[in-house]
Structures are given as structure tokens and as C-alpha cells.
Amino acid sequence: MKLISRAVGEQVVIDGHVKVTVKQIDDERIVLAIESSQFVPPYREEIIARRSDPQSIPETLTRSSS
């Protein structure tokens, strides 16, 4: 894991394709703006974890259509 300190308005560029800008810092929250191509969509970690857990997918989405 890499740790990088950034202030509001500063950026981090990842692999030359993804640009992350710190937009706002509050007591318990950081707001980030993420710029990437349409082929590299950003996902929050909890969304990825939910997708990998079959029990978290609603039954209506897992039933085959007949």
C-alpha cells in the first residue's frame, strides 16, 4: 500500500490514466474527484465486495428468465 499526502486541490495520477483530485476535507470525510476514461470506471470498495458475494445479489437478478 502506498500512502500519499495531498491537500485540497492537489492531485494524484495513477498509471498516467486515472487522475484523483482532493476536492474537500472535513472532520471525518474526504471528497475525491476521479477522472478516467470510460473504460476504467471507479468503484467503491464496498460495491466490489458486494458483487463478489452471491448472497448479496437480489433474487430477481439471479433468476433465469423463462
Summary of the structure (lengths in Angstrom):
residues: 66
radius of gyration: 16.9
end to end distance: 46.2
largest distance: 53.7
contacts: 101
relative contact order: 0.13
helix: 23%
strand: 27%
